[in-house]
Amino acid sequence: VTLKQKSGKVEAFGGKYVNDVDLGKIRSPVQEWLMPKKWSIVNVDEGNFQNIGGQAGSNKGGMYSNEETGEQYYVKTPRDPDIGRNEILASKLYQLAGVEIADVNPAIRGGEFSVASTFIPGLRTDEMTLSSERVPGVQENFVVDAWLGNWDVVGLEFDNLLLKDGRGIRIDPGGTMSYRAMGGIKNDMREGLWGPMAEDVDSMRNPDIAFEASQVFDKVTNED
């Protein structure tokens, strides 16, 4: 997917969303509020946005509310714009695969390139449920997690894979593809950790390598 900025809008080329509404509802019942049809830039420097919450995590950021629409976003400014672009792309690839994930878009904060994650009300952590049983939207989408190399899909405190209405919802896909969760390059650790082969299908189910993820994805079946 190639992005370009023009007249305040972001246009996407080379990708196509799932357009079959019935198919979308089957694969992702809450898709209508997780997967907007168009890209957008969230400019929290504009007067209609209010800062309503402080920084969470290592990157500078905060919670913002659009006073006109009521929409809320967590907006963070990564130290390297490429890290942010990687997270945005991962979100869109998840969406294209029909996986329920918080929508992530380019943003402007303090005049700098940033990343805006749409706030989803009603999300909750539930380590016990995720560790002990299959959850709709979780195990059957593991292959997408492995394909994108999302090592941090579950989170150290089970805070990246959340539940809403009995379904698993992914947030914060920062540790995907070539980047680690804290922004480092995977292949700087060891060459070949990220590449054309989706070896994370095995490693993310190995408790010696990915303990938290293995607690959730040890229930993945061949049918998944």
C-alpha positions as CSV (number, residue, x, y, z in Angstrom):
1,V,0.0,0.0,0.0
2,T,1.4,3.4,-1.0
3,L,0.3,6.5,0.8
4,K,0.4,10.1,-0.4
5,Q,-0.8,13.3,1.1
6,K,-2.9,15.6,-1.1
7,S,-5.2,18.4,-0.1
8,G,-5.3,17.3,3.5
9,K,-6.4,13.8,2.7
10,V,-4.6,10.4,2.5
11,E,-5.2,8.3,-0.5
12,A,-4.4,4.6,-0.5
13,F,-3.3,2.7,-3.6
14,G,-2.7,-1.0,-4.2
15,G,-5.2,-2.2,-1.6
16,K,-8.9,-3.0,-1.3
17,Y,-11.1,-3.4,1.7
18,V,-13.6,-6.3,2.0
19,N,-16.7,-4.8,0.3
20,D,-19.1,-7.6,0.7
21,V,-21.1,-6.4,3.7
22,D,-22.6,-9.8,4.6
23,L,-19.1,-11.5,4.4
24,G,-17.7,-8.7,6.5
25,K,-20.3,-9.2,9.2
26,I,-19.6,-12.9,9.4
27,R,-15.9,-12.5,9.6
28,S,-15.9,-9.3,11.8
29,P,-19.3,-8.6,13.4
30,V,-18.2,-5.2,14.8
31,Q,-16.4,-4.2,11.6
32,E,-18.5,-1.2,10.9
33,W,-16.8,0.8,13.7
34,L,-13.4,-0.8,13.5
35,M,-12.8,-0.4,9.8
36,P,-13.7,3.0,8.3
37,K,-13.9,2.9,4.5
38,K,-11.4,5.7,3.9
39,W,-8.0,6.7,5.3
40,S,-8.0,10.0,7.2
41,I,-5.5,12.3,8.9
42,V,-6.3,13.1,12.5
43,N,-5.0,16.6,13.1
44,V,-5.3,17.3,16.8
45,D,-3.7,20.7,16.4
46,E,-7.0,21.9,15.0
47,G,-9.3,23.9,17.3
48,N,-12.0,21.3,17.5
49,F,-9.8,18.8,19.3
50,Q,-9.3,18.8,23.1
51,N,-6.6,17.0,25.1
52,I,-8.5,14.9,27.6
53,G,-5.8,12.5,28.9
54,G,-2.1,12.2,29.4
55,Q,0.7,10.0,28.0
56,A,0.6,6.3,28.2
57,G,3.6,4.3,27.2
58,S,7.1,5.4,26.2
59,N,6.2,7.7,23.3
60,K,5.0,11.2,23.8
61,G,1.2,11.4,23.4
62,G,-2.2,11.8,24.9
63,M,-5.9,11.2,24.6
64,Y,-7.8,13.6,22.4
65,S,-11.5,14.2,21.7
66,N,-13.1,15.8,18.7
67,E,-15.6,18.1,20.2
68,E,-17.6,18.2,17.0
69,T,-18.0,14.5,16.4
70,G,-17.4,13.0,19.8
71,E,-14.7,10.7,18.4
72,Q,-11.8,10.0,20.7
73,Y,-8.2,9.0,19.8
74,Y,-5.0,8.1,21.6
75,V,-2.3,10.0,19.6
76,K,1.4,9.3,20.0
77,T,4.4,10.7,18.4
78,P,7.0,8.0,17.6
79,R,10.7,8.9,17.7
80,D,11.0,7.7,14.1
81,P,8.2,8.4,11.6
82,D,8.9,5.0,10.0
83,I,7.9,3.2,13.2
84,G,4.5,5.0,13.0
85,R,4.0,4.2,9.3
86,N,4.8,0.6,10.1
87,E,2.0,0.5,12.7
88,I,-0.5,2.2,10.5
89,L,0.2,-0.2,7.7
90,A,-0.1,-3.2,10.1
91,S,-3.5,-1.9,11.2
92,K,-4.7,-1.7,7.6
93,L,-3.4,-5.1,6.7
94,Y,-5.2,-6.6,9.6
95,Q,-8.4,-4.9,8.4
96,L,-7.9,-6.2,4.9
97,A,-7.7,-9.7,6.4
98,G,-11.0,-9.2,8.2
99,V,-9.5,-9.1,11.7
100,E,-11.1,-6.9,14.4
101,I,-8.5,-4.3,15.4
102,A,-8.6,-0.7,16.5
103,D,-8.3,1.6,13.5
104,V,-5.0,3.4,13.2
105,N,-4.4,6.5,11.0
106,P,-1.8,9.2,10.4
107,A,-2.0,12.1,12.7
108,I,-0.5,15.5,13.3
109,R,0.3,16.5,16.9
110,G,2.4,19.5,17.8
111,G,3.2,19.9,14.1
112,E,4.8,16.4,14.0
113,F,3.9,13.2,12.2
114,S,2.0,11.1,14.7
115,V,-0.2,8.0,15.0
116,A,-3.9,8.1,16.1
117,S,-5.6,5.0,17.4
118,T,-9.4,5.1,17.6
119,F,-10.7,4.7,21.1
120,I,-13.1,1.8,21.4
121,P,-15.4,2.0,24.4
122,G,-16.1,-1.2,26.5
123,L,-12.8,-3.0,26.0
124,R,-11.5,-4.9,28.9
125,T,-8.5,-7.1,29.8
126,D,-9.2,-10.8,30.7
127,E,-6.1,-12.8,31.0
128,M,-8.0,-15.8,32.6
129,T,-10.4,-16.2,29.7
130,L,-7.7,-15.7,27.0
131,S,-5.4,-18.2,28.7
132,S,-8.0,-20.9,29.5
133,E,-10.4,-21.1,26.5
134,R,-11.0,-20.3,22.8
135,V,-12.3,-16.8,22.2
136,P,-14.1,-15.8,19.0
137,G,-11.9,-13.6,16.9
138,V,-8.7,-14.7,18.6
139,Q,-7.4,-18.2,17.6
140,E,-8.9,-18.2,14.1
141,N,-7.0,-15.0,13.3
142,F,-3.6,-16.2,14.7
143,V,-2.3,-16.9,11.2
144,V,-2.6,-13.1,10.5
145,D,-0.6,-12.4,13.7
146,A,2.1,-14.8,12.6
147,W,2.1,-13.5,9.0
148,L,2.7,-9.9,10.3
149,G,5.1,-11.1,13.0
150,N,3.1,-9.4,15.7
151,W,5.2,-10.6,18.7
152,D,3.4,-8.2,21.0
153,V,-0.2,-9.2,20.0
154,V,-1.1,-10.3,23.5
155,G,1.0,-7.8,25.5
156,L,3.1,-8.5,28.6
157,E,0.1,-7.8,30.8
158,F,-2.5,-9.1,28.3
159,D,-3.3,-5.5,27.4
160,N,-3.0,-5.6,23.6
161,L,-5.6,-8.3,23.1
162,L,-8.8,-7.2,24.7
163,L,-12.4,-8.4,24.9
164,K,-15.6,-6.7,23.9
165,D,-19.0,-8.4,23.7
166,G,-17.2,-11.8,24.0
167,R,-14.9,-11.2,21.1
168,G,-11.2,-10.6,20.9
169,I,-10.1,-7.1,19.7
170,R,-6.5,-6.3,18.9
171,I,-5.0,-2.9,19.6
172,D,-1.5,-1.3,19.3
173,P,0.1,-3.3,16.4
174,G,3.4,-1.5,16.9
175,G,5.5,-4.7,17.3
176,T,4.7,-6.0,13.8
177,M,6.7,-6.8,10.7
178,S,10.3,-5.5,10.9
179,Y,9.8,-3.6,14.2
180,R,9.8,-4.7,17.8
181,A,7.2,-3.3,20.3
182,M,9.6,-0.7,21.7
183,G,10.7,0.4,18.2
184,G,13.9,-1.6,17.6
185,I,14.6,-3.5,14.4
186,K,14.0,-7.3,14.8
187,N,16.9,-8.2,12.5
188,D,19.3,-6.1,14.6
189,M,18.8,-8.8,17.2
190,R,19.6,-11.6,14.8
191,E,19.4,-11.6,11.0
192,G,16.4,-13.5,9.7
193,L,14.1,-12.9,12.6
194,W,11.8,-11.0,10.2
195,G,11.7,-12.1,6.6
196,P,9.7,-13.8,3.8
197,M,9.0,-17.0,5.8
198,A,6.2,-16.8,8.5
199,E,8.2,-18.8,11.1
200,D,6.3,-17.1,13.9
201,V,3.5,-19.7,13.3
202,D,5.7,-21.9,15.4
203,S,7.7,-19.5,17.6
204,M,4.7,-17.5,18.8
205,R,3.3,-20.8,20.2
206,N,6.5,-21.7,22.0
207,P,6.4,-20.8,25.7
208,D,10.2,-20.6,25.8
209,I,10.2,-17.9,23.1
210,A,6.8,-16.1,23.5
211,F,5.3,-17.0,26.9
212,E,2.2,-14.7,26.8
213,A,1.3,-15.5,23.2
214,S,1.7,-19.2,23.8
215,Q,-0.8,-19.1,26.6
216,V,-3.4,-17.9,24.2
217,F,-2.4,-19.6,20.9
218,D,-1.7,-23.0,22.2
219,K,-5.4,-23.6,21.4
220,V,-4.9,-22.9,17.7
221,T,-6.0,-25.9,15.5
222,N,-5.1,-27.0,12.0
223,E,-8.5,-25.8,10.9
224,D,-7.6,-22.3,12.1
